[in-house]
Amino acid sequence: MRIDARGMRCPWPALRLAKTLRTADGPVEVMADDPIAPRELAAVATAAGWSIEPIAADHFRVVRLR
């Protein structure tokens, strides 16, 4: 799954990630360019039992922890 949240200000990227993680069955890629997004996305992923890996400055991969 892929979320393109570029141009959105927090908390919108984090809210879109939270909604997606409820039904995701595999990795989720998130593109978000808000400077606060990495911290917000990491908090959402961790709280839901997922981890976040940076791919680029505004591109992240979220994977389920086993």
FIDOMI-415994 format. One record per residue (C-alpha): residue number from 1; residue in one letter; x, y, z. Coordinates in pm, whole numbers, plus 50000, padded with zeros to 5 digits. Layout:
N
@n NUM	res A	X X	Y Y	Z Z
...
% end
This chain:
66
@n 1	res M	X 50000	Y 50000	Z 50000
@n 2	res R	X 50113	Y 50356	Z 49941
@n 3	res I	X 50012	Y 50683	Z 50105
@n 4	res D	X 50101	Y 51009	Z 49933
@n 5	res A	X 50068	Y 51276	Z 50201
@n 6	res R	X 50304	Y 51528	Z 50043
@n 7	res G	X 50175	Y 51879	Z 50091
@n 8	res M	X 49971	Y 51779	Z 50398
@n 9	res R	X 50056	Y 51919	Z 50739
@n 10	res C	X 50058	Y 51707	Z 51052
@n 11	res P	X 49856	Y 51547	Z 51190
@n 12	res W	X 49706	Y 51448	Z 50851
@n 13	res P	X 49989	Y 51217	Z 50736
@n 14	res A	X 49982	Y 51039	Z 51073
@n 15	res L	X 49603	Y 51008	Z 51068
@n 16	res R	X 49611	Y 50859	Z 50718
@n 17	res L	X 49878	Y 50612	Z 50829
@n 18	res A	X 49678	Y 50511	Z 51139
@n 19	res K	X 49370	Y 50444	Z 50926
@n 20	res T	X 49570	Y 50242	Z 50672
@n 21	res L	X 49746	Y 50031	Z 50936
@n 22	res R	X 49410	Y 49907	Z 51068
@n 23	res T	X 49356	Y 49705	Z 50750
@n 24	res A	X 49706	Y 49665	Z 50602
@n 25	res D	X 49838	Y 49313	Z 50562
@n 26	res G	X 50182	Y 49409	Z 50435
@n 27	res P	X 50430	Y 49696	Z 50421
@n 28	res V	X 50301	Y 50050	Z 50376
@n 29	res E	X 50501	Y 50320	Z 50198
@n 30	res V	X 50439	Y 50677	Z 50309
@n 31	res M	X 50551	Y 50993	Z 50133
@n 32	res A	X 50522	Y 51297	Z 50359
@n 33	res D	X 50717	Y 51623	Z 50341
@n 34	res D	X 50605	Y 51796	Z 50661
@n 35	res P	X 50917	Y 51836	Z 50881
@n 36	res I	X 50726	Y 51694	Z 51180
@n 37	res A	X 50601	Y 51389	Z 50988
@n 38	res P	X 50889	Y 51149	Z 51066
@n 39	res R	X 50832	Y 51185	Z 51440
@n 40	res E	X 50452	Y 51163	Z 51410
@n 41	res L	X 50461	Y 50866	Z 51173
@n 42	res A	X 50706	Y 50682	Z 51400
@n 43	res A	X 50478	Y 50736	Z 51702
@n 44	res V	X 50173	Y 50602	Z 51516
@n 45	res A	X 50363	Y 50302	Z 51378
@n 46	res T	X 50513	Y 50209	Z 51714
@n 47	res A	X 50181	Y 50239	Z 51897
@n 48	res A	X 50022	Y 50004	Z 51642
@n 49	res G	X 50302	Y 49744	Z 51660
@n 50	res W	X 50478	Y 49844	Z 51339
@n 51	res S	X 50825	Y 49986	Z 51273
@n 52	res I	X 50924	Y 50264	Z 51035
@n 53	res E	X 51228	Y 50268	Z 50807
@n 54	res P	X 51339	Y 50582	Z 50624
@n 55	res I	X 51388	Y 50538	Z 50250
@n 56	res A	X 51457	Y 50904	Z 50171
@n 57	res A	X 51404	Y 51239	Z 50344
@n 58	res D	X 51030	Y 51233	Z 50271
@n 59	res H	X 50970	Y 50863	Z 50199
@n 60	res F	X 50918	Y 50592	Z 50462
@n 61	res R	X 50842	Y 50220	Z 50474
@n 62	res V	X 50629	Y 50091	Z 50760
@n 63	res V	X 50645	Y 49718	Z 50839
@n 64	res R	X 50470	Y 49500	Z 51096
@n 65	res L	X 50681	Y 49379	Z 51387
@n 66	res R	X 50664	Y 49004	Z 51439
% end
